[in-house]
């Protein structure tokens, strides 16, 4: 089963335009990108997944869970101790 993961990503107080998104669940990977306002919607396999966004700042990742129904994850990219991190909003 697969469900949609959707939401928005902010960077420096604005929507992250054109961020490359990769969602890896088990051995399966799906890709997408943020729209001009930082929003996204990607269908991913059900289960525990790693959500990664890449843009001019580099890469940032977070753990997410994909369910058979749509799941919302909105993030802000923040500077952390070892680079950038995704902080859930």
Residue pairs with C-beta under 8 A, 6 or more apart in sequence:
1 45
1 46
1 68
2 43
2 44
2 45
2 46
2 66
2 68
3 43
3 44
3 46
3 66
3 67
3 68
3 69
3 70
3 71
4 41
4 42
4 43
4 44
4 70
4 71
5 23
5 41
5 42
5 43
5 44
5 49
5 51
5 64
5 66
5 70
5 71
5 72
5 73
6 39
6 40
6 41
6 42
6 70
6 71
6 72
6 73
7 39
7 40
7 72
7 73
7 74
7 75
8 15
8 34
8 37
8 38
8 39
8 40
8 74
8 75
9 15
9 16
9 19
9 34
9 38
9 40
9 53
9 74
9 75
9 76
9 77
9 86
10 16
10 38
10 74
10 75
10 76
10 77
10 89
11 19
11 38
11 55
11 57
11 76
11 77
14 38
15 34
15 35
15 36
15 37
15 38
15 39
16 34
16 38
16 53
16 55
16 77
17 34
17 35
17 36
17 37
17 38
18 33
18 34
18 36
18 55
19 33
19 34
19 38
19 40
19 53
19 54
19 55
20 31
20 33
20 53
20 54
20 55
21 31
21 32
21 33
21 34
21 40
21 42
21 51
21 52
21 53
22 29
22 30
22 31
22 51
22 52
22 53
22 54
23 29
23 30
23 31
23 32
23 42
23 44
23 49
23 50
23 51
23 52
23 64
23 66
24 49
24 50
24 52
25 44
25 45
25 46
25 47
25 48
25 49
25 66
26 45
26 47
28 45
30 42
30 43
30 44
30 45
31 42
32 40
32 41
32 42
33 40
34 40
34 53
44 66
45 66
46 66
46 67
46 68
47 65
47 66
48 63
48 64
48 65
49 63
49 64
49 65
49 66
50 61
50 62
50 63
50 64
51 61
51 62
51 63
51 64
51 73
51 75
51 86
52 59
52 60
52 61
53 59
53 60
53 61
53 75
53 77
53 86
55 77
57 77
57 84
58 83
58 84
59 83
59 84
60 77
60 83
60 84
60 85
60 86
61 86
62 73
62 75
62 85
62 86
62 88
64 71
64 73
65 71
73 88
74 88
74 89
75 86
75 87
75 88
75 89
76 86
76 87
76 89
77 84
77 85
77 86
77 87
78 84
78 85
78 86
78 87
79 85
